[in-house]
Each structure stands twice: as structure tokens, then as C-alpha cells.
Amino acid sequence: MAHIVDLHAYGVTAERGFLPIADPNAAIPLANAEWHETARNLPSLIPSGKIRAIIERLPEFRPELLSSEEDLEAAMRSLSYLGQAYVWGEPDAPAALPARLAVPWHAVASALGREPILSYASYALWNWRRIDEDGPIALGNIALLQHFLGGLDEAWFILIHVDIERRAGAALAAGADVQTAISEGDDAGATAALTRLGDALDGILATMQRMPESCDPYIYYHRVRPYIFGWRDNPALPGGLVYEGVTAYAGAGQNFRGETGAQSTIVPCLDAILGVDHAPDQLRTYLMEMRRYMPRKHVGLLEAFEAGPTAAGRIATLGAAAPADLIAARDRCVETLRAFRALHLEYAATYINRQAADATGNPTDVGTGGTPFMKYLKKHRDETEASITKR
């Protein structure tokens, strides 16, 4: 029986990948307008040193006035930026969030099936607009909706990810065709789909290579990174963060992971399609935990890919009879994925590991998700390389 993955059933398209089907809500909704306006003004307000007092004076947030998924995502973006600014926008991290912020943040996050912290979905997937509304979703025609401090480096860092997510749509569509062809025993079809997948991966890698053009390592480390940390395994918040007024937490400190690229669903989907395996260990546990921070539909698509056949499995089944062009098409994809992971590792060293740590909450040896990222990134790169077919 054919294994068919319908991207549209999971809110994903070949044209946009995991980006929303409709451009994110850029307008400030009449409901809770002061909250959205304050979030938009963070680049002016954070330098005042009084962002906590400013947030504490906001009127009551009314989640019941949010009438659509688009409204919920816009609210989640604003609340998440305000929440991160409240924690990291002044020198010493607080032990608790005030109920005025914590309660609506938890309510909106629960409605979306995510945790009340800034995640990749709010930081990148729902945080862009097209400059020319008739133009492409691509670098040169996209701008951020929401910033912390503002500036080219912060915007470029996020917009690189938006461009990658858009390019990934073609890879996901090709991956779905790969699995369908394999399930039908159509090796020629699988080879053609893997070729398209390889072409899409070339584009993703090309965008990733542009990061240094407008995102300086020093600026990233000192002005972008400090605001996206979470409160798990963070020395500045050893007891986690209390969400005052949230009855579900009963006053206990919460330990949520910070925003990280590991919350993007692209690479796990590619691993599932190509058959790149990762040894069961602490890293595997961490990556499974990241699914709590991904949009629910995106996790559903990932699970659909994981339930399907892999290119590596097909080649192993065929053994010596495996067509050379099928093997070559898969290996090309795996090699490009390895190059992507190697570049990510290189950036992690340049943008983080080699920078001078000067604050307790911004360590050079732990990622924003609270993990020893250099060790993990090296492991993934090496496991990807090991997946290339041995002939």
C-alpha cells in the first residue's frame, strides 16, 4: 500500500514549507492593542532599563478576544517577546513573572499547544512580512515584524531562517514523493524525487552560507543571543521561573528550554526521509523534548514522515541490486545535509564558543536551549557523514 504524506493536512506547502499559509498578522489587533504596541516598541523601551515596570503597568490582557489562529499567533509573538524582555531586559533575572503577563501568556500558549516561552515558531515562522506583497518570500523582500533591540544583525539572523524555511517547502514536497515512490517499489520515481530534494537542499545550504553577510558574531553574541535563553539549565535562574497566577503550575518554578534552531522541524523530517539515524542517548531525548515547542501540526507531519519508508531502507533492502543512480541521488542529499550541519557547527564555534563570556546568563559552552551544543552538533554531523552509503 502506498505511503502518502499530504503536506496540506499539516498546514505545510511546497511553496512556503513550515511558514504559515497566509502571511503572519502584521496589523496590531484592536484587542490588547497596548500589549502589541509595547512589544513593537521594545527596541526603544529596553534601553530605558525600566521594561519590567512598563510591562507591569499594562492593562489586563484579554485572551478571549482572540478569535482566530492568526490572532493567537500574533498574541503569542508579542507576549513571548515581552516575556523574554521582562526576564532578560534588566541586569538581574527575576525569580517570577507577574500574573498580568504570566496568565495570558500561559493561556495563549495552551491554546496553541506550546509552552509559555519564546519558541522558534514565534521568533521566526510567524515573525516576518513581505516588503513587496506581490514579491517572493526571500531575502531582499522580507522584514521582521518584531525585534528586541533592533538592528541589521538581529533581523538578518532571523530572516536567514525564514528564507531557509521557505526553501524547505520544495524539499518536503520532494520527500513526500520519495516515500510514496519507495512504498510503491518505484525506484526511478524515488531517484527523481531525491534529485529534486537535493536541488532544494542546495538552496537551503546557499542561504545558510549567507549568514555572515549581515550578522556579525560579536553583535549576535552580545545583542541578539541574550534575549532568547530559557530558564532550564540556566545558571541565572537555578530554580526556574515562577509564573504567578497560573494555577496549573501551583507556584512551582518552571524550567522551559530557550529558543533554538532545534525547534525547527525541517532537519528531523529530512533525517526521517533519507534514513539518517542517530544513536539513542541524551541528545535523542533532548530532540524529542523539542517537539513540545513546535506547532502541533508540524509535529504531526514529522511523525507521518517517520512512519514511512526511508531511502536508506530501500537501498539496504535491494542490496547489490540497488540502482547506482538511486544510491547517488540519496548520497548527494546526505552529503549536503552533512555540509549544512558542518556549517552550523562552524557558526556555533564562531558566533558563540569563541566569544568572551561576560554574563552569567549567556554562557559560551551552553546553547540557548540549555545543552552542550558543540558536542551535540559534532555528533549529528558525524552521524550524518556515517550515513553515506558504503560501496
C-alpha positions in Angstrom: 0.0 0.0 0.0 1.3 3.4 -1.0 2.5 5.7 1.8 1.2 9.1 1.0 2.0 12.2 3.1 -0.3 15.1 2.4 1.6 18.3 3.3 -1.6 20.4 3.3 -3.2 18.3 6.0 -0.5 19.6 8.3 -0.6 23.3 7.2 2.5 22.9 5.1 3.0 23.7 1.4 5.7 23.2 -1.2 5.8 27.0 -1.7 6.2 28.0 1.9 7.3 24.9 3.8 6.6 25.3 7.5 5.9 29.1 7.2 2.2 29.9 7.6 0.0 29.5 4.5 -1.1 33.2 5.0 1.4 35.9 5.7 1.7 36.5 9.5 -0.7 39.0 11.0 1.3 42.3 10.8 -1.5 44.6 12.0 -2.0 45.4 15.6 -5.4 43.9 16.5 -7.8 46.3 18.3 -7.9 43.7 21.1 -5.0 44.1 23.5 -3.5 46.9 21.3 -1.4 48.3 24.1 0.4 45.0 24.6 1.2 44.7 20.9 2.3 48.3 20.7 4.6 47.9 23.7 6.1 44.8 22.1 6.7 46.7 18.9 8.5 49.4 20.8 10.9 47.1 22.7 14.0 48.5 20.8 13.2 51.9 22.4 12.0 50.6 25.7 14.6 48.0 26.7 17.4 50.6 26.8 15.5 52.6 29.4 16.2 50.0 32.0 12.6 50.1 33.1 11.0 47.5 30.9 9.6 45.5 33.8 7.8 48.5 35.3 6.4 49.3 31.8 5.0 45.8 31.4 3.6 45.7 34.9 1.6 48.9 34.1 -0.1 47.4 31.0 -3.9 46.9 31.2 -5.3 43.4 31.7 -4.7 41.2 28.6 -7.9 39.6 27.4 -7.2 36.3 25.6 -10.9 35.7 25.0 -10.9 38.5 22.4 -8.5 36.4 20.1 -10.8 34.9 17.5 -8.5 33.1 15.1 -5.3 31.1 14.9 -3.7 34.2 13.3 -4.7 36.3 16.3 -3.4 33.7 18.6 0.0 33.6 16.8 0.2 37.4 16.8 -0.5 37.4 20.5 1.9 34.6 21.2 4.7 36.6 19.4 4.0 39.8 21.3 3.6 38.0 24.7 6.7 35.9 24.1 8.9 38.9 23.2 7.6 40.8 26.3 8.1 37.8 28.5 11.7 37.4 27.4 12.3 41.2 27.7 10.9 41.0 31.3 13.3 38.3 32.2 16.4 39.4 30.4 15.9 43.1 29.7 17.4 44.2 33.1 20.7 43.2 34.7 19.4 40.5 37.2 16.9 37.9 36.2 13.7 37.9 38.3 12.5 34.8 40.1 9.0 35.2 38.9 6.8 36.7 36.2 3.8 38.8 37.4 0.4 37.3 36.9 -0.6 40.2 34.5 1.9 38.7 32.0 2.2 35.0 33.1 -1.6 34.2 33.0 -2.4 35.4 29.4 1.0 34.0 28.1 0.1 30.6 29.5 -3.5 30.8 28.2 -2.4 31.7 24.6 0.4 29.1 24.6 -2.0 26.4 25.8 -4.5 27.3 23.1 -1.6 26.7 20.5 -0.4 23.6 22.2 3.0 25.1 23.0 4.9 26.2 26.2 4.7 29.8 27.5 8.2 30.8 26.4 9.6 32.3 23.2 10.0 29.4 20.7 11.2 29.2 17.1 7.7 29.4 15.8 7.1 32.9 17.2 10.8 34.0 16.7 10.9 33.1 13.0 7.9 31.3 11.4 5.4 33.9 12.4 7.7 36.9 12.5 8.1 38.3 9.0 6.4 40.4 6.4 6.9 40.9 2.7 8.1 44.3 1.7 6.6 44.0 -1.8 3.4 42.0 -1.1 3.5 40.6 -4.6 7.1 39.6 -4.4 8.7 36.4 -3.1 9.3 35.3 0.5 13.0 35.6 0.2 16.0 37.6 1.5 15.7 41.1 0.0 11.9 41.1 0.2 11.3 40.2 3.8 11.5 42.2 7.0 10.9 41.4 10.7 7.6 42.2 12.5 9.1 42.1 16.0 12.6 42.9 17.4 14.2 43.0 20.8 16.9 45.7 20.3 16.5 46.0 16.5 19.3 46.5 14.0 20.5 44.7 10.9 22.3 41.8 12.7 19.2 40.8 14.7 17.0 41.0 11.7 19.4 39.1 9.4 19.9 36.3 11.8 16.1 35.6 11.9 15.4 36.3 8.2 18.1 33.8 7.2 15.9 31.2 9.0 12.7 32.5 7.3 14.3 32.1 3.9 15.5 28.6 4.7 12.0 27.6 5.9 10.5 28.8 2.6 13.1 26.9 0.6 12.4 23.8 2.6 8.9 23.5 1.2 10.3 22.1 -2.0 12.4 19.6 0.0 9.4 18.4 2.0 7.3 18.0 -1.1 10.0 16.0 -2.8 10.5 14.0 0.4 6.8 13.0 0.4 7.2 11.9 -3.2 10.3 9.9 -2.2 8.4 7.9 0.3 5.4 7.3 -2.0 7.7 6.0 -4.7 9.6 3.7 -2.4 6.4 2.3 -0.9 5.3 1.5 -4.5 8.6 0.0 -5.4 9.2 2.7 -8.0 13.0 3.2 -7.8 13.1 5.5 -10.8 10.4 7.7 -9.2 12.3 7.7 -5.9 15.5 8.7 -7.7 13.8 11.6 -9.5 12.3 12.8 -6.2 15.6 12.5 -4.4 17.2 14.6 -7.2 14.6 17.4 -6.6 15.2 17.0 -2.9 19.0 17.5 -3.5 18.3 20.6 -5.5 16.2 22.1 -2.7 18.9 21.3 -0.2 21.5 23.1 -2.3 19.3 26.2 -2.0 19.0 25.8 1.8 22.7 25.5 2.2 23.3 28.5 -0.1 21.1 30.6 2.2 22.8 29.4 5.3 26.1 30.4 3.8 24.9 34.0 3.7 24.7 34.4 7.5 28.0 36.3 7.9 27.0 38.8 5.3 25.0 40.9 7.8 25.2 39.2 11.1 28.4 39.9 13.0 29.5 37.3 15.6 30.2 39.9 18.3 26.9 41.7 17.8 25.0 38.4 17.7 26.6 37.2 21.0 26.2 40.4 22.9 23.0 41.9 21.5 20.9 39.1 20.0 21.6 35.9 21.9 21.0 37.2 25.5 17.2 37.6 24.9 16.4 34.1 23.6 17.6 32.0 26.5 15.2 29.9 28.5 15.0 29.0 32.2 16.2 25.4 32.1 19.8 24.6 33.0 20.4 28.3 33.1 22.8 29.4 35.9 21.0 32.8 36.2 17.7 31.0 37.1 18.7 27.9 39.1 15.2 27.5 40.4 13.5 28.0 37.1 10.9 30.8 36.7 7.6 31.1 38.7 4.5 32.0 36.6 2.5 33.9 39.2 -1.3 33.3 39.0 -1.1 30.2 36.7 -3.0 27.6 38.7 -1.7 24.7 36.6 1.9 25.4 38.0 0.9 25.8 41.6 3.6 28.3 42.3 6.4 26.0 41.3 9.3 27.3 39.2 9.1 26.2 35.6 12.1 25.0 33.5 11.5 25.6 29.8 14.1 25.4 27.1 15.1 28.6 25.3 14.5 29.4 21.6 16.8 27.3 19.4 17.0 26.1 15.8 16.5 22.6 17.1 12.8 23.6 17.3 12.6 23.8 13.5 11.0 20.7 12.1 13.0 20.7 8.8 16.1 18.6 9.7 14.2 15.9 11.6 11.9 15.5 8.6 15.0 15.2 6.3 16.5 12.6 8.6 13.3 10.6 8.5 13.0 10.7 4.7 16.7 9.9 4.0 17.1 7.4 6.8 19.8 9.2 8.8 19.9 7.5 12.2 21.1 9.0 15.5 22.2 6.8 18.3 19.9 6.8 21.3 21.4 9.0 24.0 20.8 12.2 25.9 20.8 14.1 22.6 18.0 12.0 21.3 16.0 12.7 24.5 16.6 16.4 24.1 15.4 16.4 20.4 12.2 14.6 21.4 11.7 17.2 24.0 11.9 19.9 21.4 8.6 18.7 19.9 6.9 20.3 22.9 7.9 23.7 21.4 6.9 23.0 17.8 3.5 23.7 16.3 1.3 20.6 16.7 0.6 20.2 13.0 4.3 20.3 12.2 5.0 17.5 14.7 2.2 15.6 13.0 4.0 15.9 9.7 7.2 14.8 11.2 5.6 11.7 12.7 4.0 11.0 9.3 7.4 11.0 7.7 8.8 8.9 10.5 6.1 6.3 9.9 7.1 6.0 6.2 9.9 4.1 4.4 13.3 5.6 4.1 15.7 5.9 1.2 18.4 4.2 3.2 16.0 1.3 4.0 15.1 0.9 0.3 18.8 0.7 -0.7 19.5 -1.8 2.1 16.6 -4.0 1.0 17.7 -4.0 -2.6 21.3 -4.8 -1.6 23.6 -5.4 -4.6 20.6 -4.8 -6.9 20.1 -1.2 -5.7 20.4 1.1 -8.8 23.5 3.2 -8.8 21.6 6.4 -9.6 19.3 5.8 -6.6 22.3 5.5 -4.3 24.0 8.5 -5.8 20.8 10.6 -5.5 20.5 9.8 -1.8 24.2 10.2 -1.1 24.1 13.7 -2.7 21.3 14.7 -0.3 23.0 13.2 2.7 26.3 14.9 1.8 24.5 18.3 1.5 22.8 17.7 4.8 26.2 16.9 6.3 27.6 20.1 4.9 24.7 22.0 6.4 25.4 20.5 9.8 29.1 21.2 9.5 28.4 24.8 8.6 26.1 25.1 11.6 28.9 23.7 13.8 31.3 26.2 12.3 28.9 29.1 13.1 28.3 27.8 16.6 32.1 28.0 17.2 32.5 31.5 15.7 29.3 33.1 16.9 29.2 31.6 20.4 32.0 29.4 21.6 34.9 31.8 20.7 33.1 34.8 22.2 34.1 36.2 25.6 31.5 35.3 28.2 30.7 38.3 30.4 27.4 37.4 31.9 26.1 34.5 34.0 23.0 34.0 31.7 25.0 34.0 28.4 27.5 31.1 28.7 29.7 30.2 25.7 29.5 26.4 26.3 25.8 26.0 26.6 23.2 26.7 23.9 20.1 28.8 24.2 18.2 25.5 24.6 20.4 24.7 27.6 22.6 22.0 26.1 26.4 21.5 25.4 25.8 22.4 21.8 29.3 21.9 20.4 29.3 18.2 21.5 25.8 17.7 20.1 26.4 19.4 16.8 29.6 17.4 16.2 27.7 14.2 16.9 25.0 15.0 14.4 27.5 16.0 11.8 29.4 12.7 12.3 26.3 10.5 12.3 25.2 12.2 9.0 28.5 11.5 7.4 28.4 7.9 8.6 25.1 7.5 6.8 26.6 8.0 3.4 26.3 4.6 1.5 29.4 2.4 1.8 30.3 0.9 -1.6 
